Amino acid sequence: MNKQIFGFSRLALLGLAVTASTLTVHAQQVPAKKKILADMELANNYFMQKWPDAGAPVTVKNAQGVPVTRSSELWTRAVYYEGLMALYQVDPQKKFVDYAIDWSEKHKWSPRGAVDTKNADNQCCGQTYIDLYNLDPKPERIENIKKCMDLVIASEKNSDWTWVDAIQMGMPIFAKLGVIYKDNPQYFEKMYAMYNHTKTIEGGGLYNTTEHLWWRDKDFVPPYKEPNGANCYWSRGNGWVYAALVRVLSIIPKNAPHRAEYLQTYLEMTKAIAPLQRTDGYWNVSLKDSTHFGGKELTGTALFVYGMAWGINNGVIEKKTYQPIIVKAWNAMAKYSLHPEGFLGYVQGTGKEPKDSQPVTYTHIPDFEDYGLGCYLLAGSELSKLSKK
Protein backbone atom coordinates (compact mmCIF):
# COMPACT_ATOMS: atom_id res chain seq x y z
CA MET A 1 0.00 0.00 0.00
CA ASN A 2 1.35 3.43 -0.85
CA LYS A 3 2.25 5.80 1.96
CA GLN A 4 -0.26 8.27 0.60
CA ILE A 5 -3.65 7.12 -0.69
CA PHE A 6 -6.04 9.78 -1.90
CA GLY A 7 -4.35 12.26 0.41
CA PHE A 8 -4.55 10.08 3.54
CA SER A 9 -1.47 8.74 5.31
CA ARG A 10 -0.93 5.06 5.89
CA LEU A 11 -1.03 5.77 9.61
CA ALA A 12 -4.50 7.29 9.29
CA LEU A 13 -5.72 4.28 7.36
CA LEU A 14 -4.28 1.89 9.91
CA GLY A 15 -6.29 3.78 12.48
CA LEU A 16 -9.34 2.25 10.83
CA ALA A 17 -8.17 -1.26 11.69
CA VAL A 18 -10.70 -2.63 14.15
CA THR A 19 -9.23 -5.53 16.11
CA ALA A 20 -10.48 -9.03 15.47
CA SER A 21 -11.39 -9.40 19.13
CA THR A 22 -13.70 -6.42 18.84
CA LEU A 23 -15.32 -7.69 15.67
CA THR A 24 -15.48 -11.33 16.82
CA VAL A 25 -15.03 -12.61 13.30
CA HIS A 26 -12.97 -15.47 11.94
CA ALA A 27 -10.93 -15.35 8.78
CA GLN A 28 -12.86 -16.68 5.82
CA GLN A 29 -11.75 -17.12 2.25
CA VAL A 30 -13.49 -15.15 -0.47
CA PRO A 31 -15.70 -17.59 -2.39
CA ALA A 32 -14.61 -18.50 -5.89
CA LYS A 33 -15.60 -15.86 -8.44
CA LYS A 34 -17.46 -18.54 -10.37
CA LYS A 35 -19.62 -19.26 -7.31
CA ILE A 36 -20.28 -15.57 -6.60
CA LEU A 37 -21.35 -14.98 -10.22
CA ALA A 38 -23.49 -18.12 -10.21
CA ASP A 39 -25.38 -16.94 -7.13
CA MET A 40 -25.90 -13.50 -8.63
CA GLU A 41 -27.08 -14.94 -11.92
CA LEU A 42 -29.48 -17.29 -10.13
CA ALA A 43 -31.10 -14.33 -8.36
CA ASN A 44 -31.07 -12.16 -11.46
CA ASN A 45 -32.53 -14.85 -13.74
CA TYR A 46 -35.37 -15.35 -11.26
CA PHE A 47 -36.20 -11.66 -11.51
CA MET A 48 -35.83 -11.35 -15.30
CA GLN A 49 -38.09 -14.36 -15.80
CA LYS A 50 -40.67 -12.90 -13.43
CA TRP A 51 -40.53 -9.55 -15.27
CA PRO A 52 -40.01 -10.40 -18.95
CA ASP A 53 -41.45 -7.01 -19.96
CA ALA A 54 -38.91 -4.52 -18.61
CA GLY A 55 -41.36 -1.66 -19.00
CA ALA A 56 -44.35 -3.26 -17.26
CA PRO A 57 -45.87 -1.17 -14.47
CA VAL A 58 -45.68 -2.39 -10.89
CA THR A 59 -48.79 -2.82 -8.74
CA VAL A 60 -48.44 -3.07 -4.96
CA LYS A 61 -50.70 -2.49 -1.97
CA ASN A 62 -50.23 0.71 0.01
CA ALA A 63 -50.28 0.97 3.80
CA GLN A 64 -54.08 0.87 3.72
CA GLY A 65 -54.10 -2.29 1.63
CA VAL A 66 -55.27 -0.51 -1.53
CA PRO A 67 -53.58 -1.57 -4.80
CA VAL A 68 -51.44 1.19 -6.31
CA THR A 69 -49.82 1.02 -9.75
CA ARG A 70 -46.52 2.73 -10.46
CA SER A 71 -44.46 3.03 -13.63
CA SER A 72 -41.32 0.94 -13.59
CA GLU A 73 -38.76 3.72 -13.84
CA LEU A 74 -39.38 4.37 -10.13
CA TRP A 75 -36.42 4.31 -7.73
CA THR A 76 -36.80 0.69 -6.67
CA ARG A 77 -36.37 -0.54 -10.24
CA ALA A 78 -33.62 2.00 -10.90
CA VAL A 79 -31.59 0.54 -8.02
CA TYR A 80 -32.01 -2.90 -9.58
CA TYR A 81 -30.51 -1.62 -12.81
CA GLU A 82 -27.60 -0.10 -10.91
CA GLY A 83 -26.87 -3.61 -9.73
CA LEU A 84 -27.44 -5.14 -13.14
CA MET A 85 -24.96 -2.75 -14.76
CA ALA A 86 -22.43 -3.64 -12.04
CA LEU A 87 -22.99 -7.31 -12.83
CA TYR A 88 -22.48 -6.57 -16.51
CA GLN A 89 -19.09 -5.03 -15.74
CA VAL A 90 -17.80 -8.25 -14.18
CA ASP A 91 -19.82 -10.67 -16.34
CA PRO A 92 -20.54 -8.90 -19.66
CA GLN A 93 -23.46 -10.90 -20.98
CA LYS A 94 -25.42 -9.22 -23.74
CA LYS A 95 -28.76 -10.15 -22.19
CA PHE A 96 -28.01 -7.90 -19.21
CA VAL A 97 -27.38 -4.76 -21.21
CA ASP A 98 -30.24 -5.60 -23.60
CA TYR A 99 -32.63 -5.80 -20.64
CA ALA A 100 -31.43 -2.40 -19.40
CA ILE A 101 -31.77 -0.84 -22.85
CA ASP A 102 -35.29 -2.24 -23.24
CA TRP A 103 -36.30 -0.70 -19.89
CA SER A 104 -34.72 2.63 -20.78
CA GLU A 105 -36.31 2.81 -24.22
CA LYS A 106 -39.76 2.02 -22.83
CA HIS A 107 -39.38 5.01 -20.55
CA LYS A 108 -37.97 7.18 -23.34
CA TRP A 109 -34.73 7.69 -21.44
CA SER A 110 -36.53 10.12 -19.14
CA PRO A 111 -36.78 10.59 -15.39
CA ARG A 112 -39.97 9.44 -13.73
CA GLY A 113 -42.70 12.01 -14.12
CA ALA A 114 -41.70 15.34 -15.65
CA VAL A 115 -38.22 16.31 -16.79
CA ASP A 116 -38.29 19.16 -14.28
CA THR A 117 -38.67 16.83 -11.28
CA LYS A 118 -36.56 17.73 -8.27
CA ASN A 119 -37.23 14.42 -6.53
CA ALA A 120 -34.08 12.30 -6.45
CA ASP A 121 -36.18 9.12 -6.42
CA ASN A 122 -37.51 10.11 -9.84
CA GLN A 123 -34.04 10.91 -11.13
CA CYS A 124 -32.35 7.68 -10.04
CA CYS A 125 -33.08 5.91 -13.33
CA GLY A 126 -30.68 8.38 -14.94
CA GLN A 127 -27.72 6.52 -13.46
CA THR A 128 -28.37 3.61 -15.80
CA TYR A 129 -29.22 5.84 -18.76
CA ILE A 130 -25.79 7.44 -18.40
CA ASP A 131 -24.07 4.06 -18.04
CA LEU A 132 -25.71 2.94 -21.28
CA TYR A 133 -24.73 6.22 -22.93
CA ASN A 134 -21.14 5.56 -21.96
CA LEU A 135 -21.36 2.16 -23.68
CA ASP A 136 -22.90 3.67 -26.81
CA PRO A 137 -23.04 7.49 -26.80
CA LYS A 138 -26.35 8.09 -28.53
CA PRO A 139 -27.55 11.62 -27.64
CA GLU A 140 -31.11 10.54 -26.78
CA ARG A 141 -29.83 8.37 -23.95
CA ILE A 142 -28.54 11.30 -21.96
CA GLU A 143 -30.53 14.27 -23.20
CA ASN A 144 -33.45 14.17 -20.77
CA ILE A 145 -31.54 13.33 -17.62
CA LYS A 146 -29.01 16.06 -18.39
CA LYS A 147 -31.84 18.52 -18.91
CA CYS A 148 -33.34 17.46 -15.58
CA MET A 149 -30.12 17.89 -13.63
CA ASP A 150 -29.33 21.17 -15.37
CA LEU A 151 -32.64 22.50 -14.05
CA VAL A 152 -31.62 21.44 -10.55
CA ILE A 153 -28.32 23.29 -10.99
CA ALA A 154 -30.14 26.39 -12.23
CA SER A 155 -32.12 26.52 -8.99
CA GLU A 156 -30.58 28.24 -5.98
CA LYS A 157 -32.20 25.66 -3.72
CA ASN A 158 -29.88 23.03 -2.23
CA SER A 159 -32.35 21.47 0.19
CA ASP A 160 -34.15 18.91 -1.99
CA TRP A 161 -32.44 15.91 -0.35
CA THR A 162 -34.30 15.89 2.95
CA TRP A 163 -33.86 12.14 3.46
CA VAL A 164 -30.56 10.27 3.22
CA ASP A 165 -31.77 7.77 0.60
CA ALA A 166 -31.78 10.69 -1.84
CA ILE A 167 -28.00 10.93 -1.62
CA GLN A 168 -27.72 7.55 -3.34
CA MET A 169 -30.51 8.23 -5.80
CA GLY A 170 -29.20 11.57 -7.05
CA MET A 171 -25.56 12.10 -6.17
CA PRO A 172 -23.99 9.63 -8.65
CA ILE A 173 -25.88 11.27 -11.53
CA PHE A 174 -24.09 14.57 -10.89
CA ALA A 175 -20.80 12.70 -10.65
CA LYS A 176 -21.34 10.89 -13.96
CA LEU A 177 -22.37 14.07 -15.77
CA GLY A 178 -19.44 15.95 -14.26
CA VAL A 179 -17.06 13.45 -15.82
CA ILE A 180 -18.74 13.56 -19.23
CA TYR A 181 -19.02 17.36 -19.24
CA LYS A 182 -15.71 18.03 -17.52
CA ASP A 183 -15.65 21.63 -18.73
CA ASN A 184 -18.63 22.39 -16.48
CA PRO A 185 -17.65 22.37 -12.77
CA GLN A 186 -21.24 23.00 -11.68
CA TYR A 187 -22.09 19.30 -11.66
CA PHE A 188 -19.52 18.59 -8.97
CA GLU A 189 -20.28 21.78 -7.06
CA LYS A 190 -24.06 21.34 -7.01
CA MET A 191 -23.58 17.72 -5.98
CA TYR A 192 -21.52 18.84 -3.01
CA ALA A 193 -23.85 21.70 -2.07
CA MET A 194 -26.85 19.36 -1.90
CA TYR A 195 -24.89 16.63 -0.10
CA ASN A 196 -23.54 19.15 2.39
CA HIS A 197 -27.02 20.49 3.11
CA THR A 198 -28.23 17.01 3.99
CA LYS A 199 -25.12 16.27 6.00
CA THR A 200 -24.77 19.48 8.02
CA ILE A 201 -27.92 21.61 7.73
CA GLU A 202 -31.08 19.51 7.23
CA GLY A 203 -32.58 18.93 10.67
CA GLY A 204 -29.40 20.32 12.19
CA GLY A 205 -27.37 17.87 10.12
CA LEU A 206 -28.28 14.25 9.44
CA TYR A 207 -24.73 13.00 9.92
CA ASN A 208 -23.72 12.41 13.53
CA THR A 209 -20.09 13.52 13.57
CA THR A 210 -19.48 11.64 16.83
CA GLU A 211 -21.01 8.24 16.04
CA HIS A 212 -20.32 8.59 12.29
CA LEU A 213 -23.72 7.31 11.24
CA TRP A 214 -26.69 9.01 9.59
CA TRP A 215 -30.21 9.65 10.76
CA ARG A 216 -32.64 8.77 8.00
CA ASP A 217 -34.31 12.20 8.13
CA LYS A 218 -34.99 14.94 10.66
CA ASP A 219 -37.78 12.89 12.28
CA PHE A 220 -35.11 10.66 13.83
CA VAL A 221 -32.71 13.29 15.11
CA PRO A 222 -32.63 13.31 18.96
CA PRO A 223 -34.58 13.53 21.16
CA TYR A 224 -35.94 10.58 19.12
CA LYS A 225 -34.58 7.34 20.57
CA GLU A 226 -34.85 3.62 19.96
CA PRO A 227 -36.47 1.40 22.64
CA ASN A 228 -33.05 0.70 24.20
CA GLY A 229 -32.27 4.43 24.40
CA ALA A 230 -29.84 4.50 21.48
CA ASN A 231 -30.01 6.79 18.47
CA CYS A 232 -32.03 5.42 15.56
CA TYR A 233 -29.72 4.57 12.69
CA TRP A 234 -31.60 2.65 10.03
CA SER A 235 -29.42 0.05 8.35
CA ARG A 236 -30.54 0.60 4.77
CA GLY A 237 -30.50 4.37 5.14
CA ASN A 238 -26.86 4.25 6.16
CA GLY A 239 -26.28 1.74 3.40
CA TRP A 240 -27.61 4.17 0.83
CA VAL A 241 -25.16 6.87 1.91
CA TYR A 242 -22.27 4.41 2.11
CA ALA A 243 -23.03 3.14 -1.40
CA ALA A 244 -23.37 6.69 -2.74
CA LEU A 245 -19.96 7.65 -1.41
CA VAL A 246 -18.44 4.59 -3.04
CA ARG A 247 -20.16 5.24 -6.34
CA VAL A 248 -19.07 8.87 -6.39
CA LEU A 249 -15.49 8.06 -5.38
CA SER A 250 -15.32 5.47 -8.15
CA ILE A 251 -16.53 8.01 -10.72
CA ILE A 252 -14.93 11.37 -10.01
CA PRO A 253 -11.26 12.07 -10.78
CA LYS A 254 -8.69 11.97 -8.00
CA ASN A 255 -8.29 15.77 -8.11
CA ALA A 256 -12.03 16.47 -8.00
CA PRO A 257 -13.20 19.06 -5.47
CA HIS A 258 -14.45 17.70 -2.14
CA ARG A 259 -13.12 14.20 -2.84
CA ALA A 260 -11.11 14.22 0.39
CA GLU A 261 -14.24 14.90 2.43
CA TYR A 262 -16.20 12.13 0.72
CA LEU A 263 -13.37 9.71 1.43
CA GLN A 264 -13.02 10.84 5.03
CA THR A 265 -16.73 10.26 5.67
CA TYR A 266 -16.51 6.86 3.98
CA LEU A 267 -13.61 5.90 6.26
CA GLU A 268 -15.43 7.13 9.36
CA MET A 269 -18.54 5.18 8.44
CA THR A 270 -16.55 2.03 7.74
CA LYS A 271 -15.05 2.10 11.20
CA ALA A 272 -18.49 2.71 12.75
CA ILE A 273 -20.35 0.04 10.76
CA ALA A 274 -17.92 -2.85 11.13
CA PRO A 275 -18.31 -3.62 14.86
CA LEU A 276 -22.11 -3.53 14.57
CA GLN A 277 -22.21 -6.71 12.46
CA ARG A 278 -24.28 -9.52 13.97
CA THR A 279 -22.72 -12.87 14.79
CA ASP A 280 -24.65 -14.45 11.91
CA GLY A 281 -23.08 -12.03 9.39
CA TYR A 282 -26.01 -9.65 8.84
CA TRP A 283 -26.60 -6.20 10.30
CA ASN A 284 -29.76 -5.32 12.22
CA VAL A 285 -32.37 -3.02 10.68
CA SER A 286 -31.69 -0.76 13.70
CA LEU A 287 -27.92 -0.60 13.84
CA LYS A 288 -27.66 0.33 17.52
CA ASP A 289 -30.67 -1.58 18.89
CA SER A 290 -30.73 -5.32 18.26
CA THR A 291 -34.00 -5.63 20.21
CA HIS A 292 -35.96 -3.39 17.82
CA PHE A 293 -37.05 -5.88 15.17
CA GLY A 294 -33.74 -7.64 15.56
CA GLY A 295 -33.26 -10.17 12.80
CA LYS A 296 -31.62 -10.86 9.50
CA GLU A 297 -31.94 -8.17 6.80
CA LEU A 298 -30.36 -8.22 3.35
CA THR A 299 -30.46 -4.71 1.92
CA GLY A 300 -28.40 -2.86 4.51
CA THR A 301 -26.07 -5.84 4.77
CA ALA A 302 -25.51 -6.00 1.01
CA LEU A 303 -24.79 -2.27 0.77
CA PHE A 304 -22.20 -2.54 3.54
CA VAL A 305 -20.56 -5.47 1.74
CA TYR A 306 -20.50 -3.41 -1.45
CA GLY A 307 -18.87 -0.46 0.27
CA MET A 308 -16.25 -2.41 2.19
CA ALA A 309 -15.35 -4.58 -0.80
CA TRP A 310 -14.78 -1.43 -2.84
CA GLY A 311 -12.54 -0.04 -0.11
CA ILE A 312 -10.40 -3.17 -0.09
CA ASN A 313 -10.24 -3.30 -3.89
CA ASN A 314 -9.06 0.30 -3.98
CA GLY A 315 -6.58 0.03 -1.12
CA VAL A 316 -8.23 2.49 1.23
CA ILE A 317 -9.14 0.07 4.06
CA GLU A 318 -7.17 -2.86 5.43
CA LYS A 319 -7.91 -6.16 3.72
CA LYS A 320 -6.94 -8.31 6.70
CA THR A 321 -9.44 -6.49 8.91
CA TYR A 322 -12.41 -6.02 6.62
CA GLN A 323 -12.32 -8.97 4.25
CA PRO A 324 -13.45 -11.43 6.97
CA ILE A 325 -16.41 -9.16 7.71
CA ILE A 326 -17.69 -8.98 4.14
CA VAL A 327 -17.04 -12.66 3.42
CA LYS A 328 -19.01 -13.58 6.53
CA ALA A 329 -21.86 -11.32 5.40
CA TRP A 330 -21.87 -12.61 1.82
CA ASN A 331 -21.82 -16.23 3.00
CA ALA A 332 -24.72 -15.47 5.32
CA MET A 333 -26.78 -14.02 2.47
CA ALA A 334 -25.96 -17.03 0.29
CA LYS A 335 -26.96 -19.43 3.06
CA TYR A 336 -29.97 -17.71 4.59
CA SER A 337 -31.39 -15.33 1.94
CA LEU A 338 -30.85 -16.95 -1.47
CA HIS A 339 -33.58 -19.46 -2.29
CA PRO A 340 -32.87 -22.40 -4.62
CA GLU A 341 -34.92 -20.76 -7.38
CA GLY A 342 -33.28 -17.33 -6.91
CA PHE A 343 -35.77 -15.46 -4.71
CA LEU A 344 -34.08 -13.38 -2.00
CA GLY A 345 -35.41 -13.61 1.52
CA TYR A 346 -34.93 -11.29 4.48
CA VAL A 347 -35.44 -8.15 2.37
CA GLN A 348 -37.11 -5.31 4.26
CA GLY A 349 -39.79 -3.69 2.12
CA THR A 350 -40.00 0.02 1.43
CA GLY A 351 -40.14 2.41 4.35
CA LYS A 352 -37.92 4.66 6.40
CA GLU A 353 -37.25 2.97 9.75
CA PRO A 354 -36.82 -0.38 11.51
CA LYS A 355 -40.53 -1.05 12.09
CA ASP A 356 -41.59 -0.60 8.46
CA SER A 357 -42.56 -3.59 6.31
CA GLN A 358 -42.12 -6.02 9.15
CA PRO A 359 -41.91 -8.95 9.55
CA VAL A 360 -38.79 -9.53 7.49
CA THR A 361 -38.47 -13.29 6.98
CA TYR A 362 -37.00 -15.91 4.67
CA THR A 363 -40.26 -16.41 2.79
CA HIS A 364 -41.94 -12.99 3.04
CA ILE A 365 -42.22 -11.24 -0.32
CA PRO A 366 -41.56 -7.50 0.08
CA ASP A 367 -43.73 -4.94 -1.69
CA PHE A 368 -40.92 -4.50 -4.24
CA GLU A 369 -38.39 -7.24 -4.95
CA ASP A 370 -36.23 -5.23 -7.31
CA TYR A 371 -34.09 -2.96 -5.13
CA GLY A 372 -33.09 -5.79 -2.79
CA LEU A 373 -31.72 -7.63 -5.79
CA GLY A 374 -29.96 -4.45 -6.93
CA CYS A 375 -28.19 -4.18 -3.58
CA TYR A 376 -27.23 -7.85 -3.76
CA LEU A 377 -25.80 -7.48 -7.26
CA LEU A 378 -23.78 -4.44 -6.25
CA ALA A 379 -22.30 -6.39 -3.34
CA GLY A 380 -21.50 -9.51 -5.34
CA SER A 381 -20.03 -7.61 -8.26
CA GLU A 382 -17.55 -5.81 -6.03
CA LEU A 383 -16.79 -8.88 -3.92
CA SER A 384 -16.06 -10.93 -7.05
CA LYS A 385 -13.12 -8.64 -7.81
CA LEU A 386 -11.47 -9.88 -4.61
CA SER A 387 -11.69 -13.53 -5.60
CA LYS A 388 -8.48 -15.12 -6.79
CA LYS A 389 -10.16 -18.30 -8.05
C-alpha positions, 0 to 999 in steps of 0.5 A: 500500500502506498504511503499516501492514498487519496491524500490520507497517510498510511497511519490514518488508514491503519487507524481504521483497523478494528481488532479481530477481538472487537469484531469477533469474526474469523478469517474466511476465504473469499468464495470463488468468483465462479460461485459468486457470479453463479449466485448472482445470476441465479437471483437475477434470472429469477427476476428477469423471468418474473418480469419479462417485460422490462417496462411493465408497471408495478402494482403493490398495496399501500399501507391501507391495503389498496392496490397502487400502480406505479411506472417501472422507472421508479427508484426501486427498479432504478436501483435494480438496474444499478446492480445489473450494470455492475454485474455486466461489468464483471460478467458482460453478458449481452442479455443484461445490457439488452434488458437495461436498454429495453427498460430505458427505451420504454421510458424514453430515457426520461426521469420518472414524471416530468423532466423538471422533477426535483425528486431524487427518487424520480431521477435515479433511473438516470444513473443507468441511462448514463451508463448505457450512454457511456457504452454507446453514446447516442444523444437521446440516452442522456438528453433528458436526464441532463436537462433534468439535472441542469434545471436542478443546478439552475435553482438556488435551492440546495435542500431537496435531499431531505432524506438520506436515501436521496443521496444515493438516488441523485448524487452519482448522476451529478458525478457521472455528468461531471465526468462527461461534461468536464468543462462544467464544474457546476455538476460537482459543485451542485452535488456537493452543495446538496450533499452538504445540506443534507449532512450538516444543515437539514434537521441540524445535520443528518450525519452524527459527527461523533457516532459517524452514522446518519439519521434517515431524516430529521424525524429521527434526530434526537430527542428521538430514541430507539427502545433501548435508548440508542439513536435510531440509525436505520441500516438501509438508510446508512447503506444508501449513503455508504453506497453513494460515497463509493459510487461517487469516489469510483466516478470522479477524478482523483483531483475532483473538489471535495473528494477528500471529504467524501473519502473521510466520511466513507472511512469514518462510516466504515469504522463505525459500521464494522463492529455492529455486524451480527454474529450471523453475518447480517446487520440489524435493521436498527444498527444500535438496537438489536431488540428493535425488530432484531433479525436478518436483513439483506439490503443494509447488509448488502450495501455494507458489503458493497462499500467495504469490498470497494474499499479493499479493492481500492486500497483504502481500508485494510484487507486483513481487517475487513475482508473477513467481515464482508465474506461472513456477510456474503456467506450469510446471504448465500446461506440464509437469503438466497432461495434455490430458485433465486428469490431473495429472503430477508429483504425489508420492504420500502419504508424509512425505519426499523418497524416498516414492512415487518416482519422480514423473513426468509419467505416474506415477499416485500412490496418490491423485490427489485431494489433488494436484488440491486443491492445484492448485485452491487455487493457480489459484483464488487466482492467478485473482484477480490476472488483469486479463483 
